[in-house]
Amino acid sequence: MESPSHPPQKAIGILGALPEEVAMLTAAMETCSIHTHLGRQFYQGSLAGQPVVVVQGGVGKVRAATTAALLVAHFPLQGIIFTGVAGALADHLHMGDVVLAHAAIEHDFGTGRPEGFVLGIDFIPELRHPLAEADSALYDLIVAHPERIPLHPLQGRDPVIHQGLVATGDVFVADADLRRQIRERTGALVVEMEGAAVVRVAQEAGIPCLLVRSVSDAGDDTDFLSFFQTAALNSAAVVRTILQNLPPSLP
């Protein structure tokens, strides 16, 4: 009698906006094959003992949403992780710190009124609150064991892991006044350009999603490139720790 066959374990999809944010992950993969969809290269294989699919999705909400939708459509997934850097909105964050979230808000999605910009479109019920929130299974797993994550020091201090909201918009924030406005408008800890789009796709697909964003700048005129590489390394370190501690399947 033939033994019953078991379906292969579903993969964790890992996205990053920039090449540097995923290169350290793809370089460490085993049994890797490359699949191309709409010009994007999806690296399928194993990392830290887990089946993964890693892809660079591009900068901005449109590119990120397209890539996440392709990932969901072409690969069986048990979760999605978005890895990369972000600008700090909260004053207590420092370079290299990491923010974990399973929710993000589109800070530039709203209504332009004579009195100013208002988040959301209040006359369309489902668009009143531009918050995207995915299944929290991955988030719950990693925040329960933050002490296991090795992070690279920056500016003479050991980075700290935080949990909180991520703000997403199609603008690179390099202005202190705009930074203050986004912080006051959303209450988010960091600002970036892709997270909400990825969370939205995961939400609609019913797949757990985790945003891992390492602080690379202060959302003002700080030189983004000065700390980018180390911040990206810290985000990737969190991702690898998550994979090393994943159960056989998410709840």
Wavefront OBJ file of the C-alpha trace (Angstrom):
o trace
v 0.000 0.000 0.000
v 1.323 3.415 -0.914
v 1.838 5.826 1.948
v -0.405 8.877 1.761
v 1.228 11.904 0.221
v 1.335 15.167 2.122
v 0.998 18.539 0.416
v 4.178 20.614 0.538
v 4.423 23.151 3.349
v 3.245 26.580 2.299
v 5.928 29.230 1.966
v 6.512 32.555 3.657
v 6.503 35.336 1.075
v 9.135 38.005 1.741
v 9.115 41.369 -0.005
v 11.419 44.369 0.042
v 11.224 47.583 -1.958
v 14.925 47.996 -2.777
v 17.534 45.450 -3.945
v 19.641 45.898 -0.802
v 16.671 44.985 1.402
v 16.338 41.493 -0.059
v 19.860 40.724 -1.354
v 21.127 39.489 2.019
v 18.177 37.095 2.182
v 18.408 35.709 -1.341
v 22.162 35.247 -0.908
v 21.533 32.936 2.065
v 18.826 30.843 0.388
v 19.201 27.164 -0.411
v 17.767 25.162 -3.343
v 16.760 28.375 -5.025
v 14.854 28.656 -8.320
v 13.829 31.900 -10.006
v 10.404 32.578 -11.493
v 9.614 35.731 -13.448
v 6.168 37.363 -13.440
v 5.542 40.820 -14.920
v 9.261 41.510 -14.904
v 9.719 40.664 -11.230
v 12.026 37.856 -10.151
v 10.642 35.587 -7.422
v 13.309 33.543 -5.634
v 11.773 30.287 -4.406
v 13.672 27.996 -2.064
v 14.478 27.640 1.617
v 15.921 30.017 4.198
v 16.635 29.218 7.855
v 14.949 25.869 7.319
v 11.694 27.352 5.993
v 10.236 27.399 2.473
v 10.246 30.990 1.249
v 9.611 33.100 -1.822
v 11.628 36.342 -1.835
v 11.044 39.236 -4.231
v 12.040 42.852 -4.692
v 8.773 44.684 -5.209
v 9.813 48.229 -6.026
v 9.160 51.582 -4.370
v 5.676 52.940 -3.738
v 2.196 51.583 -3.097
v 1.337 50.669 -6.702
v 4.484 48.604 -7.282
v 4.199 46.963 -3.866
v 0.545 46.037 -4.334
v 1.227 44.604 -7.789
v 4.096 42.486 -6.465
v 2.145 41.280 -3.437
v -0.809 40.320 -5.646
v 1.506 38.358 -7.958
v 3.054 36.634 -4.947
v -0.340 35.590 -3.623
v -1.591 34.502 -7.045
v 1.414 32.349 -8.036
v 2.660 30.797 -4.782
v 0.879 28.973 -1.922
v 1.657 31.094 1.145
v 1.119 30.792 4.868
v 2.309 34.331 5.551
v 3.841 37.501 4.100
v 6.670 39.576 5.575
v 7.633 42.997 4.272
v 11.205 43.882 5.198
v 13.091 47.145 4.849
v 13.786 50.603 6.179
v 11.632 53.532 7.233
v 11.802 57.081 8.546
v 11.138 57.741 12.218
v 8.030 59.749 13.111
v 8.135 59.249 16.887
v 10.908 61.135 18.672
v 11.816 58.205 20.931
v 12.955 56.064 17.966
v 16.646 55.916 17.067
v 18.635 54.818 14.036
v 18.553 51.049 13.618
v 15.503 50.537 15.841
v 12.933 48.154 14.383
v 9.157 48.596 14.304
v 6.901 45.549 13.968
v 3.299 45.869 12.787
v 0.478 43.951 11.173
v -1.407 47.188 10.435
v -0.598 50.290 8.420
v -2.383 53.501 7.515
v -2.231 55.387 4.212
v -1.310 58.884 5.332
v -1.889 60.350 1.861
v -5.288 58.728 1.194
v -8.053 61.188 1.935
v -10.039 64.258 0.960
v -8.768 67.712 0.087
v -11.114 70.259 1.664
v -10.905 74.064 1.969
v -9.893 73.633 5.610
v -7.133 71.204 4.634
v -6.436 67.527 4.041
v -8.597 64.976 5.880
v -7.754 61.275 6.135
v -10.203 58.978 4.353
v -13.182 59.624 2.097
v -16.062 60.105 4.488
v -18.924 59.893 1.973
v -17.908 56.335 0.978
v -18.390 54.168 4.094
v -15.702 51.562 3.354
v -13.121 54.296 2.643
v -13.606 56.416 5.756
v -10.675 54.865 7.579
v -7.578 54.216 5.411
v -6.263 51.597 7.831
v -5.199 48.161 6.598
v -4.951 45.390 9.181
v -3.924 41.811 8.411
v -4.123 38.574 10.387
v -1.749 38.997 13.346
v -0.342 35.428 13.554
v 3.195 36.369 12.446
v 3.180 39.510 14.569
v 2.036 37.599 17.659
v 4.795 35.041 17.155
v 7.706 37.475 16.987
v 6.641 39.999 19.636
v 6.453 37.103 22.112
v 10.234 36.484 21.748
v 11.994 39.821 21.020
v 15.077 38.844 23.023
v 16.044 36.279 20.397
v 16.779 38.835 17.692
v 20.433 39.865 17.117
v 20.605 43.484 15.929
v 23.577 45.517 14.682
v 24.548 48.551 16.818
v 24.155 52.015 15.298
v 25.514 55.319 16.577
v 27.018 53.566 19.599
v 23.809 52.042 20.913
v 21.972 48.736 20.649
v 18.763 49.062 18.640
v 15.398 48.443 20.264
v 12.363 46.623 18.861
v 9.044 48.471 19.031
v 5.478 47.543 18.177
v 3.181 50.112 16.609
v 1.495 51.560 13.576
v 3.244 52.174 10.240
v 2.276 55.110 7.993
v 2.484 54.592 4.233
v 2.367 57.119 1.416
v 3.682 57.795 -2.065
v 6.096 60.480 -0.938
v 9.620 60.193 0.452
v 9.453 62.193 3.676
v 12.513 64.392 4.073
v 10.935 67.422 5.717
v 10.501 67.994 9.449
v 7.185 69.815 9.075
v 5.667 67.075 6.906
v 7.004 64.498 9.363
v 5.204 66.297 12.203
v 1.953 66.484 10.211
v 1.971 62.743 9.452
v 2.735 61.880 13.069
v -0.117 64.083 14.335
v -2.519 62.838 11.673
v -1.879 59.108 12.107
v -0.108 58.418 15.409
v 2.250 56.088 13.515
v 5.780 55.350 14.692
v 7.455 55.287 11.267
v 6.729 56.338 7.717
v 7.512 54.441 4.505
v 6.095 53.910 1.008
v 4.801 50.328 0.657
v 3.557 48.690 3.857
v -0.152 49.510 3.720
v -0.382 48.230 0.149
v 1.126 44.869 1.101
v -1.034 44.583 4.214
v -4.118 45.351 2.128
v -3.353 42.511 -0.294
v -2.676 40.113 2.592
v -5.880 41.218 4.301
v -7.967 40.541 1.207
v -6.245 37.181 0.666
v -6.737 36.139 4.292
v -2.995 35.661 4.855
v -1.060 36.762 7.979
v 1.249 39.691 7.278
v 4.034 41.340 9.241
v 5.801 44.619 8.508
v 9.424 44.780 9.679
v 10.715 48.343 9.327
v 14.137 49.435 10.581
v 14.776 53.146 11.127
v 17.251 54.550 8.605
v 16.515 58.275 8.953
v 14.556 60.785 10.992
v 12.032 61.726 8.310
v 13.750 65.091 7.895
v 16.898 66.197 6.066
v 18.983 63.388 7.595
v 21.079 61.659 4.924
v 19.068 58.529 4.129
v 22.069 56.607 2.794
v 24.254 57.107 5.884
v 22.441 54.425 7.899
v 20.560 52.581 5.176
v 22.769 49.482 4.956
v 22.872 48.793 8.706
v 19.155 49.482 9.080
v 18.415 47.053 6.245
v 20.625 44.441 7.941
v 18.610 44.786 11.147
v 15.340 44.305 9.308
v 16.722 41.192 7.603
v 17.973 39.873 10.966
v 14.437 40.059 12.321
v 13.116 38.201 9.275
v 15.643 35.379 9.701
v 14.800 35.083 13.392
v 11.122 34.794 12.557
v 11.838 31.995 10.079
v 14.031 30.146 12.590
v 11.211 30.160 15.149
v 8.226 29.417 12.929
v 6.066 26.438 13.843
v 5.294 23.915 11.087
v 2.241 25.995 10.215
v 0.764 29.230 11.484
v -2.402 29.049 13.575
l 1 2 3 4 5 6 7 8 9 10 11 12 13 14 15 16 17 18 19 20 21 22 23 24 25 26 27 28 29 30 31 32 33 34 35 36 37 38 39 40 41 42 43 44 45 46 47 48 49 50 51 52 53 54 55 56 57 58 59 60 61 62 63 64 65 66 67 68 69 70 71 72 73 74 75 76 77 78 79 80 81 82 83 84 85 86 87 88 89 90 91 92 93 94 95 96 97 98 99 100 101 102 103 104 105 106 107 108 109 110 111 112 113 114 115 116 117 118 119 120 121 122 123 124 125 126 127 128 129 130 131 132 133 134 135 136 137 138 139 140 141 142 143 144 145 146 147 148 149 150 151 152 153 154 155 156 157 158 159 160 161 162 163 164 165 166 167 168 169 170 171 172 173 174 175 176 177 178 179 180 181 182 183 184 185 186 187 188 189 190 191 192 193 194 195 196 197 198 199 200 201 202 203 204 205 206 207 208 209 210 211 212 213 214 215 216 217 218 219 220 221 222 223 224 225 226 227 228 229 230 231 232 233 234 235 236 237 238 239 240 241 242 243 244 245 246 247 248 249 250 251
